Amino acid sequence: MAITHDKGIFTLNTKNSTYQMQADSFGCLLHLYYGRRTEGVTSWGLKFMDRGFSGNPTPDRTYSLDVLPQEFPTQGTGDYRTPGLIVRDSEGIYGVVLHYKGFEILEGKYSLKGLPAVHAEDAQTLAITLEDKRIGLTVKLLYGVLPEKDIITRSVIVRNDGSKPVTVMKLASSCLDFTHGKFDLITFQGRHTMERQFQRQSLSHGQFTVGSRRGMSSHQFNPFVILADHDATETAGRCWGMQFVYSGGFLAEAELDQYSQTRLMMGLAQEKFAYPLKPGEELAGPEVIMTFSSEGLGKLSHNYHACIRENVCRDTRPSPIVLNTWEALYFNFDGRKILEVAQSAKGLGVDMLVLDDGWFMNRNDDNRALGDWTADEAKLGCTLGELVRDVNSLGLKFGLWVEPEMISEDSDLFRAHPDWAMTVPHERPVLGRNQLVLDMSRREVREYVYGAIAGILSQGNIEYLKWDYNRSIAAVYSRTSDSQGKVMYDYMLGLYEVLERLHEKYPEVLIEGCAGGGGRFDAGMLYYTPQIWCSDNTDALDRMNIHYGTSFGYPVSTIAAHVSTCPNHQTGRTTPLKTRYTVSMAGGFGYELNPLTLTEEERREIAGQVLQYRTDREIITEGMYYRLSNPFEESYCAWEYVSRNGSKALVNAVIPYNHGNMPLVYVVLRGLSGGTFYRDIGTGKIYPSDALMDAGLPLEMPKGDCEAFTFRLERV
Ligand code: GLA
């Protein structure tokens, strides 16, 4: 049994972790433990004493929620730390006091209406009900336990069972309280073309928050955080992760309080949020995926990789190797050029041509036409269906770029429905890439978007869509909503509804997520789009660091990465073709360059890469992924894939900068079968596995900057 309940104590067990909480005699749900798998009850850690200026809900001065570890802290209980729930009642009073009411243990994993969530066969659900009798609020805490995956998910449903309306002002989905410990917080910060840069800092007294108020999970901070023992490394130490299954605004908060206790929390962004609940209505907090590792960050990542790949993504087919036209042609093409590129790409061995932006009416730059999803037949020289057919007849699949949630002021759609854009009345709208955001909280808008995409798909054998999203939301105003405080959340539900309908109607169409690259690289999108264009930055060195950060929470199978031309269009840097390929070997692999401009030598090299990738794809997308160095701290970046049965390993390394008389770099491997031998397929040399995981493999001295090294090993 993964979930048990005994004398008020709830125990959630996974293979390597235990989570415990207790409904105490005051009716409060206290958090007891989340750590290594253990037997018995861990409540001995609770200490009760009179603490000055810490409120007491009863005359017992030794009982204060300001001090005790809690499962779901609310504002107004005398706990002055970060609350997970803030509610304003009909009289404007803030404050919720929740008391334990009951629980249910269910077989299988709960799902959340309208929201993406982990799906699993081998799982159990615990639902604990809490209530505030004064305002008539029922709070259901949901816990999903995937024992074999070492995963515990959390979500919360708030229901107004009272007779008057209330407004939810803040909603977190998960909270973890630690009574002691010296922790670092790891977050992934960035910007457009430089997403998910690894950042680790020790917590000091006060609050540290990351989040997004952009209506998208954002390039700036990823909705994924790790709390780690100060001395935790890749291979040792305790760490806890929280990953939000949501693509809109979020808030992750870490607080070190007056008694050096730590609280970690993840939930919806608080800003621009005030969700009214009429009697009988409810609101679900998006899911948080948690995991615990006592074997360092590598194991924590493995837990997430398996969960995202098998329990979040729903399409596990291998992705096609693509040639994408964006960096190859931008807007400068016609139908004939596309076919020439396709023919040339076919000769390189790729599977699919992806026609990026610029294929629809008036879209010859990025200032107009979004919303008018009618193919520009004059530019293409044929219908979209004919183009798809012609590409198919070259032996290539066809994929297409769309940006369905947007509307340009200069578009027929805007001229017909200016009110469909999220703008504030009588105010000049804030533009982003000269475009506005469609109000996805409105049914008629969703119908239009669904109809437009279905209409495109009906025109030919389109097997892939790149679903883009190229600005943040600024104005939060919906002309039809009864409350502006719910628009951000309802927007996201609207988007998910359209994606779900498309998933049901066109299960065979692969949708790649994109938001100006990795601006919505989150588990919410991965539920609908099993791969995401990781960044608009295709420079090998920058991408290497972006992939490093991304790998902490997301499997390589979800990362879309393309080899592009040099000098690189984002950084102006020139890197060897081999290095670009080495870094781009990921789940959504492809090329984003003009094959017509390649030299014969480059064509031969690329054709070889494509063949090689086909051989390596399984180990890359299904193997275990190991980070072998931290490129932010070391002079090289190395990473490794090991097949599930340990029989093969693929090791990649890049030395970004060459220096005079450099020290040798030794790449120390991991995850091999102990006590065995591995043959380097390239050289035929045989190495003892334990020595490879101890002494490592020396890299040759680089002959220039950005040199890449690859070893393919097989167990003998
Ligand atoms: C975004 C995407 C790019 C490309 C352009 C097209 O920036 O991230 O890959 O598709 O839009 O306009």
Boltz pocket constraint, residues with backbone or C-beta under 6 A from the ligand:
constraints:
  - pocket:
      binder: B
      contacts: [[A, 326], [A, 356], [A, 357], [A, 366], [A, 401], [A, 468], [A, 470], [A, 514], [A, 515], [A, 516], [A, 517], [A, 533], [A, 535], [A, 536]]
      max_distance: 6.0
